[in-house]
Amino acid sequence: MVDSALKKPIRLTSMAACAGCAAKLNPEKLAELIAPLQGIFDPLDSPDLLVGLGQPDDAAVWRLDEERALVVTTDFFTPVVDNPYDFGSIAAANALSDVYAMGAKPFLALNIAALPNDLPVEIGSQILLGGAEKAKEAGVVVAGGHTIQDNEPKYGLIALGMLELERSISKAGAKAGDKLFLSKPLGFGVTNTAVKRDLAEPGDEAEVVNWMSMLNKAASELAIDFGLGGGTDITGFGLLGHAWEMAKAADLRFHISYELLPFTSSAHKYGKAFTFPGGSLDNRDYYQPHVSFARDLKEWEQMLLFDAQTSGGLLLAVPAEQSAEFAAGAQKRNQSIWEIGEVQEAEAGIEVS
């Protein structure tokens, strides 16, 4: 995949101002940023825009006809790993994840790349190759894109997907009594930062790279087959941030059991070392008012739930009567899945016990 010589000349993460965190703007900052745009686009003027202005979700949804809609999203970030091929692969999987989170099937993408002028061409080529081959694995065609010069590398995709409207998934789709399932473990951000600080063991890095490079395709197809209506993907806002988005949209309380949560094998080790990226600390500051901890957890244990993830799994709300069959279906597909809690009829919020 990547010539070993390409790994030595440049540490990609050291070129990024926020290396290892790929942090999103928190919703409060984002609201301030886009405030001047309010009123420019009236949802009533665009009746075919089903998701985007009035009810933001993981991607925009534009109705094509009575049965189908186009899903459009974009995502890019600075390097979270040093291997250029892996960086491209992870960035592509992360961008496509928003399409999968909506219950859609991605089919077309465009590259977004910002590369330093002094970055060796073979490094940039490997970033694009990693993204292209991951897109091909997803059945997606990369049909071009746009590249500019920048002081730090950035890469991602604009992705388009096709959605059958009767099978759509949204953040607002959870129902009281649903069971909560997660399709990837937690611990990516804290481990990536340990790698950046030269504290991580090679096996630990390889484990999180494998998870981050994994498409959410199978998990999404499983959700579609079971007709699920509520879900999102876990990325920069961490488990609790994205769970709060779902709970708020559905106006329900999400109860999460800490003992049921899956973690990468090194997450606790680096959690204790407190190698959390800045984005995880931002998540705690912003989302903590919406979270109650019903059990005594150490600070680093709580932080693992706020930890900013890159290309994390899907968080899915599954009707209780379907939960056993859903778990069995995941096993048949060789899809990792963990039941982590339930949805309750109560004031919107998150409770961790």
N, C-alpha and C positions, 0 to 999 in steps of 0.2 A: 504493500500500500504506500508507505512513505520510506524513502531511502533514509537510513539512520543518520546520514550526514546532514540531512535537513533539520534534524532536531538540535544540532549543536551551535550553529552560528548565532542564533537569536532566540531569546526567551520572549515569546509573544506576550505573556502576561505582564512582563516588566515594562512593556511598551504602553500598557493601558493605564489611564489615570485612576480607574476604579477596578483594577485587576482583580479577578476572582469573584466579583459581586454581581455584575450585570444588573445593577439595581434600577428598578423602575422609579419614576417619580411617584411619591405617595399621592393618594387621591385628593388630598387637600391642596397640595402644591399644583397638581394638574388642573383642578377646578379654577384656581387663580389664573393659571396660564391661559386657559381657554375662555375665561369670562368675557373678554371683548368679542368673542365670536357669537355669543348668545343673540339670537334673533336674526342672524344672517340667513340661516337655513331653517325654515319652518317645516316640521314633520308633515303638516297637512298639505304642503305643496308637493310632497313626494310619497304618495300612498303606497307605492311599491317597495319603499324602504321599510322593511319589517323590523329590523333591528339596527340601531346605529345612533340616532339622535336622541330620541325620547327614552330609550331603554338600552343603554350600552351593555354589551356582552363580550364574549371572547372574540367575536368577529362581526363584521357588518353583513346583513342578509338583505338581498334584493330579489323580490319576487319576479320570476320569469313568466309563469302562468299559474293556473290553479293548483298544480301539483308540484312544481319545482321552483327552486330559488338558487341564486348564486351567492356563495359565501366568499367574502374577501377579507384578507387580513395582511398585516405586515409586522415583521419583528426582526430586529438586528441588535447586536451588542458587541462589546469589546471581548477579547479572548478570555476564556475561563480556563483554558489549558494551553500548554506550550506547543504541543504537536499540531502543526497547521492542518493536516488532514482531519484529525479528530475535531479541531475547532470548527471546520466547515461542516462536518457531519452533525455535530451537536447543534450548531446554529440552524441548520436546515430542519432537523427533527423538531427543534423548539418552535420554529415558525409554523410548520405543518400541524403542530399540536393544537393550535387554536381552531383549525378547520375540523380536526377530529373531535374536539370538545363540543362542537355544535351539532355533531351527528352527521356531518357531511363527508364526502369523498373528494380529496384534493386531486386535481388533474393537471394544473398549469401553474408555473411559478416564474418569477423574474428575480435575478440576483440584485442585491444591494451590497456594494462593497466600497469601503474607504481604506486605501492602502498607502502607507508612507512611501515617498519617492525612493528612499534608500533601502526599502525592503527587497531582498533578492527576489527576482521574478519567479524562481522555482518555489519559494515559500508561498507567494500569492497564488500560484497555480495550484498548489496542493490544497489551499483553503477552498478554492472554487471546485476542485475535483472532489473533495470530501462532501461538499454540499450537493454536487451533481449526482454522485453515486447514491447518496442517501435519498435524494428525490426520486431517482430511478427505482430504488427499492420500494418506494411508496407508490409507484405507478404514476409519477408526476413528471411532466416534461418541463425542463428549464429552457425557456425560449428566448433568453437574452437577459437584459438588465441594464444597470448603470453603475459605473465605477468612477470614483474621484480620488484625488490625492488628499491625504490627511496625515496629521502627525502621529495618530495611533490607529491601529487596524480595527476595522469594524466590518461585520459581515452578517447577512441574513437574507431573507426572502420576502417578496410579495407573493402570497399564495392564494389561489382561487380553488374553490370546491363546489361540487354540485350537491344540493340538498333536496331530499324528498320531504316536503313540508309536513306531512303527517308523521314523520320520524325525527323531527327536530328536537334538539336538546338545548336547554337554556339554564342560566343561573337561577331563574325564578321557578323552575319546574319541580322542586322538591315538595313532597307532601308529608303531613304529619303521620308518623308511624313508619316512614321509610327507614331502611337500614343504610348506613353510609359505608361505601367501599372505596379503597384506594389501590391504584394499580402499580405504583412504584414506591420504594421505600424513601425515607427522608434522610438527609445528611449530606447533600451535595455541596451546598454552600460552605459549610464549616470545613469540609474536607478539601475543597478547592483552595480555600485560603491557607490551609496547612501546607498544601503543595507549594503555593506561592512563597511561603515563608521557609521553604526547605525543611519542613518538619514531618512531612508525610513519607510513608514507606511506599515503594513502587506498586506493591499489590493493592494498597488502598486507593491509589490514584487510578489504577486499571479498573477497579471495581466501579467507581463512580463514572468513569468515562464510558464503560459498557452500558450503564443504566441511562446516562444522559443521551447516548447515541441511539437508544432504542426508540423506535416509532411508537406512538400511541394508536396505531392502526388497529391492532387486534382488540385492544380494550374498547375502542370506539365501535367496532363492528359487533362486539358482544353486546354493548349497550343498545345498539340499534336493533339487533335481533330480539332483544327482550322488551323493546318498546319503551325504554326509559325516557323520562322527560326532564330530569334534573341532573346537571353536571357542570363541571368546569375542569380546567387543568391547573396544576399546582406549579407556579413559576415564581416570579420575583417577589410576590407578597407573602410567600411561605404558606404553609398549611392553614394557619389560623387566619391569615389575611384573606385568602381565597375562600375559605369556609365561611367567613363573615360576609363576603360578597353574596354567596348563595343564600345564607340565612336571612340577610337583609332583603334580598330580592323576593324571597318567598314569605317573608314576615313570620318566620318560625325560629325555634331555638335548636341549635345543633349540639348534641351531647356527644363528646369524644372521650373514649376510654384510653388513657395513656398506656396502659398495659397491653392494649391491642395494636398499638402503632408499630409499623415496621421501620427499622432503621438499617442503614448500611452497617457493615461489620465494624467500621472504624468511627462511626458517628459519635458514640459516647466518649471514646478516647479523645477525639479532637474537641468535643463539646466541653469536656473537663479542662482542656487546655485553653478554652475560650478563643479559638481561632475563627470567630464569626466575622463575616464580611460586614462592611458598613451598612449595606442594605438590610441585613437582618436586624441591626440595632434600630434602624429607622422603622422597620415593621413593628417592632415591639412598642416603640414610642407612639405610633399612630393607632395600632389596633388593640392595644392592651385594655382601653376602656370598654371594649365590647366583649372581653373575655373574662370569665370567672374561673378560678382554679379551686375545685372542691377537694383537692388533695394537696398535701405538702410536697412540692417539687422544688429541687434546688434551682438556682438561677439558670445554670447551664442547661438543665432539663427543660425548663420553660423556653429557653432560647432556641432549642432544637425545633420547636413548633413554630417559631417565628422565622426560622432560618430561610433566607432567600434561596430558592431552588432554580436551577436552570434545566429546562426540558424535563420537568417532573412528570408524575403520573396524572391520571384522571381521578377526580373525586366524583363519585357517582351516587345518586340517591336511588335505592332499589326498593320497590314495594316489599314489605315484610314477607308476604305470602310467596314471593318469588325468590327470596334471598338464597335459600338452599339450592334451588335449581340454577340460579345465577352463578353461584360459586362452583357448582359441578360443571357448568358450561365453560367457565374459565379454565378449569383443570383440563377439560377435553381439548381446548385450544392451546394448551401449554402457556396460558396467560397468567402471570402472577396477579393475585388479588387478595386483599386483606379486608375483613370487616372491622371497622374501627369505631362505630358508634351508631347513633340513630337520630332521627328528626322528631322533635317534640312540639306539641301545640302549646306554645308559650311565647312570651315577648321575644322578639328577635335578638339573638345573641349567641355566644359560644360558651359552653360549659365543658371543662376538662376535669375528669375525675380519675 
